[in-house]
């Protein structure tokens, strides 16, 4: 059971890393600050590459979240901590806002500019909140469950 927990941490950590890396890559941050000029990191400034990697990592996150929820319910062990509930709320918000952002990218779908800006700000704000909460729980060694 211990190896399953550590495997979950690695999958979540790698997925989280790629989501953050490629999420910021869809903004011109890496090109603007010459990070993509570092040998081997040129792909970070290519929008469609980071966009597709972000979509793939998002799919992994959604599948992983469904797996963890079903596994938790079926096992019936442990109680979710306050920091666990906070992370769950933020990740659910990221998934929901991400789905709306995918929908707005479909051809034939028109959403108003204010709505698109709201989705972007909500998604970015939730991402920043998750990074802050994750850093806090990493430093304080708080777990999702008791």
C-alpha angles and dihedrals in degrees: 000000000000092000091050090056093049091046089053090051091052094047092047093045095049092045091047091049094052093044092053094042095050095036091060088040090066088065114066091252099117095048094042094053095039094244089130089058089071108102110266096017099083090107089068091072094050106096099202093048093052090041093056094043088050091052092049092048089047090054090050090050093050093047091046092049091051091048093049093047093049091044091050093049094047095046093049092201129128133014124255114248126224091256088049092055090047092052091045091052092048095046091048089051091049092050093048095046089044091054090053090049090052090049091052089055093057116104115255093026116115123189125175120260094245091053092050091049090049091051091049094049093045092049093046092045092051090048091053090047091051091049091051094046091045091051090048093050091045093053095043092040093232117166132217091238137028 
